[in-house]
Amino acid sequence: MLFPKPIAVLEPMCGYAEGLSILRDRVPVPISYEGFDYSENLIAKVKAQDPSLNVRVAEVTSFKSDGKFDLVILIGGLHHVFRHTEEVVRNLSSVLVDGGHFINLEPTHNNPIARLAREMIYKRSKFFDENTERGFDLVELDEVFLTAGFEKADQIYPGLLSHILYYNPDAFPWLNAGGEGLVRFLFGMEKRFYRSWVARKLSFATLTLWRKRTA
């Protein structure tokens, strides 16, 4: 088991605390949680839904903490601060204990067609802003973490058709077809291939478990 004892978790750019929800479903140990987001309105909504939740307003580029965490979980955040990625990852590494883990899900591409498709979408769709967000070349993103003192513990490539159908109907209404049943069916088929070289080449997102190297 990756976490055999209670863990302290930090969720930067937490949004609605999606990372915490994921961990509560999958980690069978007590979780001490802290989250932050730059949006005051969003944090107010999260606190209204669960006043006991330890969330606050903070910027990921300048976040500081006196605490030490066993796990950082960041769901689709770095591509919003792509001009500061190296700085942000180093900063978050500093609040992890030696041997601590960092779960990161990001939009990525690993072939030129996917890169061009994403760049075109970011330019043309009102739901995206090419000046404030962009996907990462997978090799580029991996290098950021390796340089910051992490080693790769695991990596899968879930950004296939079920991922696209689930996350993008708001931006692309024509994708809103088939409902959750279709998404679940496709996910059940695709998850068998999430570690394959085919998925690595075609995936529009990468989920990585990093481990902070000990000093």
Contacts in CASP RR format, 6 or more apart in sequence:
PFRMAT RR
TARGET T0000
AUTHOR 0000-0000-0000
METHOD contacts of the structure
MODEL  1
MLFPKPIAVLEPMCGYAEGLSILRDRVPVPISYEGFDYSENLIAKVKAQD
PSLNVRVAEVTSFKSDGKFDLVILIGGLHHVFRHTEEVVRNLSSVLVDGG
HFINLEPTHNNPIARLAREMIYKRSKFFDENTERGFDLVELDEVFLTAGF
EKADQIYPGLLSHILYYNPDAFPWLNAGGEGLVRFLFGMEKRFYRSWVAR
KLSFATLTLWRKRTA
1 28 0 8 1.000
2 101 0 8 1.000
3 27 0 8 1.000
3 29 0 8 1.000
3 70 0 8 1.000
3 71 0 8 1.000
4 29 0 8 1.000
5 29 0 8 1.000
6 29 0 8 1.000
6 30 0 8 1.000
6 31 0 8 1.000
6 32 0 8 1.000
7 27 0 8 1.000
7 29 0 8 1.000
7 30 0 8 1.000
7 31 0 8 1.000
7 32 0 8 1.000
7 70 0 8 1.000
7 71 0 8 1.000
8 32 0 8 1.000
8 34 0 8 1.000
8 67 0 8 1.000
8 68 0 8 1.000
8 69 0 8 1.000
8 70 0 8 1.000
8 71 0 8 1.000
9 20 0 8 1.000
9 23 0 8 1.000
9 31 0 8 1.000
9 32 0 8 1.000
9 33 0 8 1.000
9 34 0 8 1.000
9 69 0 8 1.000
9 70 0 8 1.000
9 71 0 8 1.000
9 72 0 8 1.000
9 73 0 8 1.000
10 34 0 8 1.000
10 35 0 8 1.000
10 65 0 8 1.000
10 69 0 8 1.000
10 71 0 8 1.000
10 72 0 8 1.000
10 73 0 8 1.000
10 92 0 8 1.000
10 95 0 8 1.000
11 17 0 8 1.000
11 19 0 8 1.000
11 20 0 8 1.000
11 33 0 8 1.000
11 34 0 8 1.000
11 35 0 8 1.000
11 36 0 8 1.000
11 72 0 8 1.000
11 73 0 8 1.000
11 74 0 8 1.000
11 75 0 8 1.000
12 35 0 8 1.000
12 36 0 8 1.000
12 60 0 8 1.000
12 63 0 8 1.000
12 72 0 8 1.000
12 74 0 8 1.000
12 77 0 8 1.000
12 88 0 8 1.000
12 92 0 8 1.000
13 36 0 8 1.000
13 37 0 8 1.000
13 38 0 8 1.000
13 60 0 8 1.000
13 74 0 8 1.000
13 75 0 8 1.000
13 76 0 8 1.000
13 77 0 8 1.000
13 80 0 8 1.000
14 20 0 8 1.000
14 35 0 8 1.000
14 36 0 8 1.000
14 37 0 8 1.000
14 46 0 8 1.000
14 55 0 8 1.000
15 37 0 8 1.000
15 39 0 8 1.000
15 42 0 8 1.000
15 46 0 8 1.000
16 42 0 8 1.000
16 45 0 8 1.000
16 46 0 8 1.000
16 49 0 8 1.000
17 33 0 8 1.000
17 35 0 8 1.000
17 46 0 8 1.000
17 50 0 8 1.000
17 53 0 8 1.000
17 55 0 8 1.000
18 75 0 8 1.000
19 73 0 8 1.000
19 75 0 8 1.000
20 31 0 8 1.000
20 33 0 8 1.000
20 35 0 8 1.000
20 53 0 8 1.000
20 73 0 8 1.000
22 73 0 8 1.000
22 75 0 8 1.000
23 31 0 8 1.000
23 71 0 8 1.000
23 73 0 8 1.000
24 31 0 8 1.000
33 53 0 8 1.000
33 54 0 8 1.000
34 54 0 8 1.000
34 55 0 8 1.000
34 56 0 8 1.000
34 65 0 8 1.000
34 69 0 8 1.000
35 54 0 8 1.000
35 55 0 8 1.000
35 56 0 8 1.000
36 43 0 8 1.000
36 55 0 8 1.000
36 56 0 8 1.000
36 57 0 8 1.000
36 58 0 8 1.000
36 60 0 8 1.000
36 63 0 8 1.000
37 43 0 8 1.000
37 46 0 8 1.000
37 55 0 8 1.000
37 57 0 8 1.000
37 58 0 8 1.000
38 57 0 8 1.000
38 58 0 8 1.000
38 59 0 8 1.000
38 60 0 8 1.000
39 57 0 8 1.000
40 57 0 8 1.000
43 55 0 8 1.000
43 56 0 8 1.000
43 57 0 8 1.000
46 53 0 8 1.000
46 55 0 8 1.000
47 53 0 8 1.000
47 55 0 8 1.000
60 77 0 8 1.000
60 81 0 8 1.000
60 88 0 8 1.000
60 91 0 8 1.000
60 92 0 8 1.000
61 81 0 8 1.000
61 84 0 8 1.000
61 87 0 8 1.000
61 88 0 8 1.000
61 91 0 8 1.000
63 91 0 8 1.000
63 92 0 8 1.000
65 95 0 8 1.000
67 95 0 8 1.000
68 95 0 8 1.000
68 96 0 8 1.000
68 97 0 8 1.000
69 95 0 8 1.000
69 96 0 8 1.000
69 97 0 8 1.000
69 100 0 8 1.000
70 96 0 8 1.000
70 97 0 8 1.000
70 100 0 8 1.000
70 101 0 8 1.000
71 96 0 8 1.000
71 100 0 8 1.000
71 101 0 8 1.000
71 102 0 8 1.000
71 103 0 8 1.000
72 92 0 8 1.000
72 95 0 8 1.000
72 96 0 8 1.000
72 101 0 8 1.000
72 102 0 8 1.000
72 103 0 8 1.000
73 102 0 8 1.000
73 103 0 8 1.000
73 104 0 8 1.000
74 92 0 8 1.000
74 102 0 8 1.000
74 103 0 8 1.000
74 104 0 8 1.000
74 105 0 8 1.000
75 105 0 8 1.000
76 104 0 8 1.000
76 105 0 8 1.000
76 106 0 8 1.000
76 107 0 8 1.000
77 106 0 8 1.000
78 85 0 8 1.000
78 88 0 8 1.000
78 89 0 8 1.000
78 104 0 8 1.000
78 106 0 8 1.000
78 136 0 8 1.000
78 141 0 8 1.000
79 106 0 8 1.000
79 107 0 8 1.000
79 133 0 8 1.000
79 134 0 8 1.000
79 135 0 8 1.000
79 136 0 8 1.000
80 132 0 8 1.000
80 133 0 8 1.000
81 88 0 8 1.000
82 133 0 8 1.000
82 134 0 8 1.000
82 135 0 8 1.000
82 136 0 8 1.000
85 136 0 8 1.000
85 141 0 8 1.000
85 144 0 8 1.000
86 144 0 8 1.000
86 147 0 8 1.000
86 148 0 8 1.000
89 144 0 8 1.000
89 145 0 8 1.000
89 148 0 8 1.000
90 148 0 8 1.000
92 102 0 8 1.000
93 102 0 8 1.000
93 148 0 8 1.000
93 149 0 8 1.000
93 150 0 8 1.000
93 212 0 8 1.000
96 102 0 8 1.000
96 212 0 8 1.000
97 212 0 8 1.000
98 212 0 8 1.000
98 213 0 8 1.000
98 214 0 8 1.000
98 215 0 8 1.000
99 211 0 8 1.000
99 212 0 8 1.000
99 213 0 8 1.000
99 214 0 8 1.000
100 211 0 8 1.000
100 212 0 8 1.000
101 153 0 8 1.000
101 209 0 8 1.000
101 210 0 8 1.000
101 211 0 8 1.000
101 212 0 8 1.000
102 145 0 8 1.000
102 150 0 8 1.000
102 209 0 8 1.000
102 210 0 8 1.000
102 211 0 8 1.000
102 212 0 8 1.000
103 207 0 8 1.000
103 208 0 8 1.000
103 209 0 8 1.000
103 210 0 8 1.000
104 145 0 8 1.000
104 207 0 8 1.000
104 208 0 8 1.000
104 210 0 8 1.000
105 205 0 8 1.000
105 206 0 8 1.000
105 207 0 8 1.000
105 208 0 8 1.000
106 135 0 8 1.000
106 136 0 8 1.000
106 141 0 8 1.000
106 205 0 8 1.000
106 206 0 8 1.000
107 118 0 8 1.000
107 135 0 8 1.000
107 136 0 8 1.000
107 204 0 8 1.000
107 205 0 8 1.000
108 135 0 8 1.000
108 136 0 8 1.000
108 137 0 8 1.000
108 138 0 8 1.000
108 141 0 8 1.000
108 203 0 8 1.000
108 204 0 8 1.000
108 205 0 8 1.000
108 206 0 8 1.000
109 115 0 8 1.000
109 118 0 8 1.000
109 135 0 8 1.000
109 136 0 8 1.000
109 137 0 8 1.000
109 138 0 8 1.000
109 204 0 8 1.000
110 137 0 8 1.000
110 138 0 8 1.000
110 139 0 8 1.000
110 200 0 8 1.000
110 201 0 8 1.000
110 202 0 8 1.000
110 203 0 8 1.000
111 201 0 8 1.000
111 202 0 8 1.000
114 202 0 8 1.000
114 204 0 8 1.000
115 137 0 8 1.000
118 134 0 8 1.000
118 135 0 8 1.000
118 204 0 8 1.000
119 130 0 8 1.000
119 134 0 8 1.000
121 128 0 8 1.000
121 171 0 8 1.000
122 128 0 8 1.000
122 129 0 8 1.000
122 130 0 8 1.000
122 133 0 8 1.000
122 134 0 8 1.000
123 130 0 8 1.000
125 171 0 8 1.000
125 172 0 8 1.000
127 170 0 8 1.000
127 171 0 8 1.000
128 171 0 8 1.000
138 200 0 8 1.000
138 206 0 8 1.000
141 206 0 8 1.000
142 152 0 8 1.000
142 208 0 8 1.000
145 152 0 8 1.000
145 208 0 8 1.000
145 210 0 8 1.000
146 152 0 8 1.000
149 212 0 8 1.000
149 213 0 8 1.000
150 210 0 8 1.000
150 211 0 8 1.000
150 212 0 8 1.000
150 213 0 8 1.000
151 210 0 8 1.000
151 211 0 8 1.000
151 213 0 8 1.000
152 208 0 8 1.000
152 209 0 8 1.000
152 210 0 8 1.000
152 211 0 8 1.000
153 209 0 8 1.000
153 210 0 8 1.000
153 211 0 8 1.000
154 208 0 8 1.000
154 209 0 8 1.000
155 195 0 8 1.000
155 206 0 8 1.000
155 207 0 8 1.000
155 208 0 8 1.000
155 209 0 8 1.000
156 194 0 8 1.000
156 195 0 8 1.000
156 199 0 8 1.000
156 206 0 8 1.000
156 207 0 8 1.000
157 194 0 8 1.000
157 195 0 8 1.000
157 196 0 8 1.000
157 199 0 8 1.000
157 200 0 8 1.000
157 202 0 8 1.000
157 203 0 8 1.000
157 205 0 8 1.000
157 206 0 8 1.000
157 207 0 8 1.000
158 190 0 8 1.000
158 191 0 8 1.000
158 194 0 8 1.000
158 199 0 8 1.000
158 203 0 8 1.000
158 205 0 8 1.000
158 206 0 8 1.000
158 207 0 8 1.000
159 199 0 8 1.000
159 203 0 8 1.000
159 204 0 8 1.000
159 205 0 8 1.000
159 206 0 8 1.000
160 186 0 8 1.000
160 190 0 8 1.000
160 193 0 8 1.000
160 199 0 8 1.000
160 202 0 8 1.000
160 203 0 8 1.000
160 204 0 8 1.000
161 186 0 8 1.000
161 190 0 8 1.000
162 183 0 8 1.000
162 184 0 8 1.000
162 186 0 8 1.000
162 187 0 8 1.000
162 188 0 8 1.000
162 190 0 8 1.000
163 203 0 8 1.000
163 204 0 8 1.000
163 205 0 8 1.000
164 175 0 8 1.000
164 204 0 8 1.000
165 175 0 8 1.000
165 177 0 8 1.000
165 182 0 8 1.000
165 183 0 8 1.000
165 186 0 8 1.000
166 183 0 8 1.000
168 175 0 8 1.000
169 175 0 8 1.000
169 176 0 8 1.000
190 199 0 8 1.000
193 199 0 8 1.000
END
